Amino acid sequence: MPTQKNVELPDIGDFDAVDIIEVLVKVGDVVNENDSIVTLETDKATMEIPAPFSGKVTSLEIKVGDKVAKGDLILILETDSASADQADDSVEESKTSKLDSDQHLNLALSQKNVELPDIGDFDAVDIIEVLVKVGDVVNENDSIVTLETDKATMEIPAPFSGKVTSLEIKVGDKVAKGDLILILETDSASADQADDSVEEPKKPDTKINDDNEPTITKTVSQDDTKQTEEVSLKTDSNSHASPSIRKLARELGVSLSRINGTGKKGRILDEDLKSFVKDLVTHGSSNEEVETIPLSRIKKLSGKHLSNCWNTIPHVSQFDEVNIDQLEKFRKHQKEKNIKLSPLVFIMKAIVQVLKRHPNFNASLDEGGENLILKKYFNLGIAVDTPNGLLVPVVKDVNKKSLIELSEELADISLRAREGKLDSSEMKGAGFTISSLGGIGGTQFTPIINSPEVAILGVSRTQIKPIWNGSTFEPTAMIPLALSYDHRVIDGAEGARFMAELNQVLSNIMEMLL
């Protein structure tokens, strides 16, 4: 005749409460005797609790995350009276067997044997980790070996303190209840204390010992920590790993579900965890928050063009610094007259003068790359930073315009470029390009040639430097310049001469104004 039978948590050792990390059945499932129904986790072990008898699950009284203790109701099984009576007998027999085992401890005062305690209904279990070595001093309840059954992994604690004088097992051995694990050298006090602890079960202590809690220091937000804990709770229980590995993973903030184990049956080994953490530190977490945004149309077009320029043109870059003290004094004098002139317009005028002497720089290669097209006009492309990307409007006939005209036109095309109001015709026809980052910062950079042109000048921020005048150091305004040129057209000597002459023109304001 079917009856409703409670399944309560059996005695699992000296623990007040343990966490349920996995519920292995659901209402309606039919389970057989010894089928696993829940997985528990303590500070020292994870273990699966078997059904004491067969039956059908009619009610679940717990859930993942609950804390349970001996005698707590786990679930209710619908079963027949015969299997229920048999289960009761097996429980009483197990308790008697455990008591008999505990009363036969080796009471030697100096050399004391540590044998495998009763770990349940298993004939032999595998040793997968030996946590101590000969010479180690262990305290009572320190883990000494890790065992693995078909249903759980667990760490076996030392029953008393002492020094390891002999190891009687190794990784891979199979052991059963009563087998000798190791020998500890201990004093009579600790031995007596160990015996007392067998005879008098330790009373529950509701006080939390903060000193035994692992301290985890991570630079993550509170929400991230909560999310990580939730994910670990749901998935780490499915990972095959020893409690020591689980503890280390928690301290490192690593979810075991993300690690591929290389051990037997996919077990996560110590080296697997360390390798994962090392890779995480080196390459970053794949779970870090990212955002994907589309490139603007201008960035797509300019990016493709610049990539082609960099890959097809053999770039050479020449660097120099120019003394612009005279230029700065002239600008300051004009500013007093309410005439604002940027350094860029002076550079534009100076470039034109030097291009006249070096026509190969004001040129382009034909499509076949066999002919150089020399340009008899002086149109300069000016790179402009806009919210949508880089644009290069062209200032035409620079040689025919005054500094004031150039300044006004430069301000106009820069504004319209940022507002997206440039006509396509205003970005064609340049023979040479200038990219100025002086208003932003930096000491040097290597500009990319704007094909089919053969050269480009990069301008960085002006700095005051101590320059030797022959008798003393003087604070001097120095502007860094970088000239990139196509080595198929221009050789190094010609590039150096171009920069030297540009230096001369810029440093002598009177020569520039001629």
N, C-alpha and C positions, 0 to 999 in steps of 0.2 A: 504494500500500500504506500503510495507516494507521500512523502512528508517534506516539510520545509525545514532545512537544517542550516543553522548559522555557521559561517566560516570566519573564525576569528584569527587575529595575528598570533602565531605561536611565540614561544620564548626565543628571541634571536640574540640574546646576550645582554650585556650590561649597558643598555641604552634606554634613555627616558622616552625619546621620540625620534623617529627616522622619517626621511622624506620618501614619498611615493613618486618615482620618476617615470613610471610607465604602467598603464593598466592593459593587460594582455587579453582580456576577454570583454564581452559586452552582453547585455541582457538578451537571452534567447540562445546563447552558445551552450553546447553540450560539452562538458569537460570530463576527462577521465582522471582517475586517481593519479596524483603526482604530475599532472599537467600544470605548467606555470600559469599563475593567474595575475600576479603583480610583480613589479621590480622595485626593490627598495635600495636606498643609498645611505650609508652611514659615513662617518669620517674615515673609516678604514676599509670599507668594502662595499661592493654592490652585490645584491643577491636577489634571486627570483624565488618567490614563495609558491610552493606547489599546493594543489588542491588536495585536502586530506582524504577525499572520497569522490566518487563519480556523481554526476548529476547535471541538471540544467540550471543555468544562471537565471534566477527570477528577479534579482534586485542587486544593484551595485550601490554600496554605501560609502564609497570613497571616490576620489578623482586625483588626477595628476597634480602634485603640489601640496597635497594634504600631508600632515604629519601624523603618524600613528605609533602606538605603543602596544606592548603585550596585552592581549585580550580585547583589543578594539575590533569591532565588527567590520569585516572586509566586504563580504557579499553573502547572499543567501542562495543555497542550492536546493532544488527540488530533487529528492532522491528517495530510494526505498529504505526501509528500516534496517535491512541486513547490512548494506554497505555503510550506513551510519554507525552501527554498533561496531563493525570491524575497524572503522576509523578511530573510534574512541579508544579501543584496545591498543591500537598501534601508537597513539599519542602517549598513553600511560607507559607503554613499554619503552618508548623513546626516552621519556623523562627518567625512568629507572636506570636505563642504560647510561645516560649522561651522568647521573649521580654516582654510579659505580665507577665510571671512568675518572671522574674528578677526585674520588677518594683514594686513587692508587697513584698519586704523584710520587716521584722519586724525592725522598726527603734528605738526600745527602747534603751536608752542610757546605762543603767546599766546591766539589765538582757536581753540578746538578744537570740532569738530562732535561732537555726540552723536547717533548714528544708532540706529535700532531693530535690536537684535541678532536672531539666529536664534531664533524662538520656536516652531519646529516647522513642521508641514506646513499652513500657512495662507497664502493669497494676500493677504488683507487682514483686519484686525481693527479693531474700534471702539475709539476712545479715549473712555472714560466718565468720566475724572477727570484733571484736570491739577493736580498737587500742589505746583507751584512757580510763581513769577511772576518777571518781569524784575526784577533787583536782588537776588534771594535768593542767599545763599551756601550751597552744598550741599557735603556731605562725600561721600567715596567710599562707595557702597552706599546712600546716601539714596534713597528712592523719589521718582521724578519724575513718572511718569504711571501710570494704571491702564488696562489693556486688558481687553477682553472678547471671547472667542471663543464658539463654540457650546457648548463643553464646559468652559470654565474662565474665571476672572478672575485676572489677575496684575498685580503692580506691577513696573515696570521700574526698576531702580536706576541711579544715576549711576555710570559706570565710573571716574570720578576726581573729585577735589574741584575747586571753582571757583565763579565768580560767573556767574549767568545773565544773559547780555547780549541774548539774543534767543530768543523762543518761536516755533517754526515750525509749531506745530499748535494745535488747540483741541478742546474737547469736541465729539464727534460726527464728527470726521474719521476716515477709514479709513486705516490705515497698513500697510505691509508691510516685510519685511526690507530694511534699508539706507536706509529713509526718514529724512530729517533731522528730529530731534525738537526739539532746541534747540542753542544755542551757549553754551559755557562759556569764560569768561576764566580761564586757569590759567597756572601757571608751568611751566618746563621740568621741574622736579623731579617734580611730580605727574604730568606727562605721561609722563615716562620710567618712573615707577613703574607707571602704568597699562599701558604697553607691556610691562613686565616681567611684570606679572601675567597678561598674555595668553599670553606665551611659556612661563612657568613656572606651571602650575596650583598654586594654594595647597594646601599640605599640610594634611591633617586636623589639627585642634587639639582634643584631647580635653578640654582644660580649659574649664570652664564660666565664662563671664564674667558674674558676678552683677550687674555694673553695667548690663548691657543687658537684664536681665530686668525686666518691668513690676512695680511694687509695687502690690498691691491691698490696700486697707484697708477692711474691711467689718465692721460689728458684727453678725455672724451666728455661729452655733455651728459647731463643726467638722463635725457631722453635716450641717447645712444646706449648708455649702460643698461637701462631698463629693457630696451629692445634686444640687446645682446643676451641678457639673462633669459628673456622669454624664448628666444630662438634656441638657446642651449638647452633649456628645460625640455623643449619639444623634440629635439633631434639628437642630442648627445647620448641619450640612453640607448640609441640604436647602434652606437659605435662600440667596437670591440676593443677595450683598453682596460688596463689594470687601474685600481683606485689611485695609486701614486701618480700615474699619468694623468688621470682625470683631475686630481688635485692641482698638479702643475699647470695643466691647461686652464683651469679656472683662475689661477693666480696670474697667468699671462693674458687672460682675457680672450682665449682662443676657443672657438667652437670645434669640438672634435669631429663634427659632421663634415667639416671642410677638409679633413686630412685623409689621405689614402694610406691605409696601413699596409706594411710589407711583411708582417708576421704571419704566423699560422692562422688560417681562417680569416685573413684580412685584419688581424690584430694590429693596433697602433702601438708601435714600439717607441722607446725613448728617443731614438735617433730620428724617427718619423716626425715627432713633434718638434724637435730642435731644428730639423731641416726646413719644416714649414715656417717656423718663426723667423729663421734666417732669411728665407726667400721673401717673407712678408716685409722685413725691415729693408731689404735690398731693393725690391721692386714696388713696394706699396701694396695696400689692400685693394683687392678687386671690388670690395664692398664700399669703398669710400664714395661719398656723394659726388656726383658729376652732373654736368648739364651740357646738353648738345644744342648748339645754336647754329643756324645756317649762315654761311658767309654771304656778305652783301654782293650784289652783282659786280660792283667795281673791284672788290677784292678777288673775286673769281677770275675776272678778266686780267687784272694786273698781275695776279699771282701766276697765272699760266704764262703770261708774257715774260715776267721776270725769271721764272724757272727756265724758260727756253733761252733767255739771254745768258744766264749763269752757266748753263750746260753747253752752250755752243760757242761762247766767246772766251778765248784764253786771256783772263784778266791779269793785269799787273797793277799794283798800287804803289804810288809814290807819296811820301809824307813830308811835310815841312811846316814850320811855324814862321809867321810873318810879323814883324814889328809894325804895328799900326798906330803908334803914338801920334804921328802927324795927322793921320786920318781922324783919330778920335778928337784931337784938338780942333780940327776943322769942323767936325760935326757939332761939337759943343758951341763953337762960335756961331754956326748957322742956327742952332736951336735958340740962341739968344735973340735971333731975328724972327722967331716963330717959324723957322723952316726945319721940318723934321726929316732927316735923311737916315735910313737904316744902313748898316755896313754892307748889306747885300747889293745895293745899287752901285756902290763903289767897286765891289768885286765884279759886277756885270760889266762895267766900263773897262776895268783892267783886263778882264778876259778877252774882250774884243780887241784890245791893243795887242795882246800876245797871240791871238788867233791870226791876226794879219801877218805876223812873222812866222807862224807855224801853221800853214793852211791844212796840213794833214790831219789836224785835230778838229777842224771844221769840215767834216766830210762823212761819207758813209760808204759801205761796201755794197756792190750790186748783189743781186740774188745768187749769182754763181760764185761769189767770193773771189773773183779774179780781177775786178776793176775797182778802183777807188774813185768815188764821185766827189770832187771838190766843190764846195758851195761858196759862191761869190757874195752871198748875203750873210748877215749876222743876226740870226734868230736864236734866242736862248730859251730852252725849256727850264721852267722853275718848278721843282717838286713841291707840292702843297699837301699838307696833312689835312684831311677832311674827316668828318664823322663816319663816312662810309668807306674810307680807304684813301689810297694815294692817287692823286691826280697830278698831271704835268701840263699846265697851260703854257703857252708859248708867247713870249714877248718878242715882237718882230722889230727889225731894224734898230737894234739897240745902239748901233754906231751913229745913228742920226738923231738920237734923243738926248735931252739934257738930264742931269741928275734928278731935277725936280719932276720932269715928265716921267722918268722911269719910276720914281717913288710913287707918284699918283697912280700910274698904270698897274704897278705891282700890287698896291693896296686894293685896287678895283678887281683885278682878276683873282686875287686870293680870296676876297669876300665872296665873289660869285661862285668860285669853286666850292667853298664850304657850304653854300646855299644850294648847290646843284643846278646853277643857272648858266653854266658854260655851254657854248655851242661847240659841236665837234670840230669845227674848223679852227677853233682857238687852241686846239691841242695837237695841231699838225705843223710840220715844216721846220722843226728845230734842227740846228746843226751841232749843238753842244748843250749839255744839261748841267744845272747846278742844283745840288741838294743841300739845303742849309738846316742844320739842327742846332744852330747856335743859340736860338731862343729857348731851347729846351734843356740842353746840357750835354755833357760828355766831352771827352778829350780827343778821341779819334774814332773813325769808323771807315769801312771800306764800301763805298757806293757801288751799285751794280750798273753797268753800262746799259743805256736805253737803246737797244738795237732798233734801226740799223746804224745809229751813231757809233762813233769809235772811242769816245772819251766822255768822262763825267767828273765834276769837281764836288767833293764833299767838304762842307764847312762846319766846324764845331765851335763851342763856346769860347769867347775871348777870356783870357786869364792874365792877371798881373803877375809877372815873374821878375826875379832879379837878374838883370842882364849886364854883363861886364862891358863897360864903355872904353876900356883901355887903362883906366886908372882906378875905377871903383864900380861897385854894383849899383844899378839904378832900377827902380820899379818901372817895368815896361809892359805895355799892353801887347800881348802876343795872341794871334789868332791861328788855330791849328787848321791845316788844309790837307786833304787827301785826294790825290788824282788817280783815278782808275782809267786804264786805257787798254785797247785791243792790241795784243802783242803781234797779231798778224800784220798790223798796219804800222804800229809805232814800236820802236825798240827802246830799251832802257835809257840809253844816252839821250835820245830825243825827249823822252819823258822828263828826265832830270833837267835838261835845258829849259823846257817849258815851265817847270816849277820855279827854277831860279829866276827867270825873267818875270814871272808873275809876282814873285816875292819883291823884286826890285821896283816894279810899278806900284804895287800896293803900299810899300813902305815910303814912297816918295810921292806925296800928294800933288806936287807941282807937275811931275811927269805925267800923272794920270789925267790932269786937267788940260793938257796940251791938245 
